[in-house]
Amino acid sequence: MIALAALAFSLLAIPTAWALDDEAQAAKDEGMRLWGIHQWIKMQPYLEHAAEQGDVESMYYLGEANRLLSRGLSLAALEWYHRAAQEGEPHAMLRLYDGSACELGDVCPEDGNDWREAALAVTLPKAEAGDADAMGALYDIYTYIDRHDEAMEWLLRSAEAGNLDSMNWLGHLARDDEDKYATETERLEAAAEWHRRAAEAGYAPAMNDLSSVLNNLGRREEAWEWMVQASEAGHINGRRWQAACYIVPDAEEREICQTEKDPAKGWAILLAISEEIPGTTSERALRIYGDNVTPEQRTEGERTMEEWLNREPPLSYFPDKFGF
């Protein structure tokens, strides 16, 4: 306990980074927009600008980008994670633990050799002081050290303290919990309650997840309403479903499409998505749905595409902070 307390003090004593100036904040915003659409190479110069001004979140996501690009703990990823960890970022510490940074690279916490314990030491005091994000991080930390009851306790506390990601994750856990809920309907209803709390607070991933759960419960009209709201909140899955439903609402397994057919509008949306998020997925969607859109409807879609392009908030996959 003495060693743990010393480690906590050493991490908490690190000076807080200065607020970003306008240029660096704009760079960070663009870098995070690119992170949201999986542009792991293009995002880096922007986040590097913010990281050099001391932005810890930018350091962490630079580690994430390099890890994903190399499919493992590359030297670049290790360096960024270590910089973030030295500033008290617990998820960076867990990434260093995942990559055996201490054992293989001698990149260890200042007062110990276990990055999980370092993460716990720096995060627990913040959570106990009422930081909802820190409470949510404790779910991951306690899961890593196989203390699952405490992990769930802190996840619930985080959700009750207003952390929208924690609320939504509780929905995912409820949906998969065959031990607690006897039937699939019970699991889906329990999941919907948590997803709804986060969705009604404006959290786009929860809107998307709530739509899926409601659709599986057979509540099609409400499911469609939440899918449209997810689209309006910038969720790429919601936007793609919106386009597909306008073009072919009566296709097989499209019960969620509670809307009138409007192929020109659907085509406009697909064109805007392809412009904003270029790549094979967007190109494939244009090929798949192209046969369902007449030349006249394509022309109309091209004319109205600007209405769907570069809306606020920008399109995003909303990747998890601590995902795969």
Residue, then its C-alpha position, 0 to 999 in steps of 0.5 A: m500500500i505504501a508503494l501504491a500511494a507513492l506511485a499515485f503521488s508521483l503520477l498525480a504530481i505531474p504538472t497539468a498541461w496548459a490549455l491549447d491555443d486556438e491553432a492547436q485546438a483547431a488541429k486537434d479537432e481536425g485530428m479527432r474528426l479524422w480519427g472518427i473516420h479511421q484515417w489513422i495516417k492523415m490524423q497524425p500531423y494534426l494531433e502531433h501539433a496538439a500533443e506538442q502543446g501538452d494535450v494528453e488525449s492527443m498523445y493517447y490517440l497517436g498511440e492508438a493510430n500507430r498501434l492500429l497501423s502496425r497491428g501491435l505495439s510499435l516503437a512509435a505507439l510505445e513512445w506516444y503511450h508512454r508520454a500519455a502514461q507519464e501524464g496520468e492517462p490510464h488507458a495508455m498504461l493499460r496499452l503498455y501493459d498489453g504490449s509487455a512494455c515493461e518486460l520487453g522494453d524496460v518501459c516501466p512505471e516510475d515506482g513499480n513494474d505493473w502498468r495496471e497497478a499504476a493505472l489504478a493508483v492514478t485513477l482511483p483517487k480521481a474516481e473517489a473524488g467524483d470524476a465520472d470519466a475516472m469511474g468509467a476507466l476503473y471498469d477497464i482497470y479492474t477488469y484487467i486485474d480480474r476484480h470484476d465485481e469492483a469493475m461493475e460497481w464503478l461502471l454503474r457509479s460512472a453511469e449514475a454520475g452521468n458518463l454516457d459511454s458507461m450508460n451505453w456500455l451497460g446496455h451492451l452488457a445487458r444485451d449479452d447477459e444470459d445469466k441475469y435475464a432469462t429470455e432474449t426479450e428481457r435482455l433487449e428490454a434491459a439494454a434498451e433502458w440504458h441505451r435510451r438514457a444515453a441516447e436521450a442525452g444526445y450520445a450518437p452511439a447510443m442512438n444507433d444501438l437503441s435503434s438496433v435493439l428496438n428493431n429486434l423488439g419489433r418496435r419498428e417506428e421508434a427504431w426508425e426514428w432513432m436511426v434518423q436521429a443517429s444520422e443527424a448526430g453524425h453516426i455513419n451507420g445511421r446515415r447509411w441506413q437512411a440512404a438505403c431505406y430511401i432507395v429500397p425501403d421494401a427490400e428483404e430484412r428492411e423492416i426498420c425502413q419506416t419511410e416513403k421511397d425517395p431514391a433521389k434523396g438516398w442517392a444524394i446521401l450516398l454521394a455525400i458520404s462518398e465525398e466525405i468518407p472516400g474508400t471501398t465501402s462508400e464505392r461499394a454502396l454506390r455500386i450496390y444501390g446504383d441499379n435501383v436509381t434511375p438516371e433522372q433520380r441520379t441527376e436529382g441526387e447530384r443536384t441536392m448532394e450539397e445538402w448532405l455534405n459536411r454537416e455538423p456534427p461531422l460523420s463518424y464511426f464513433p470508435d471506442k476510446f479503448g477498443f480493439 
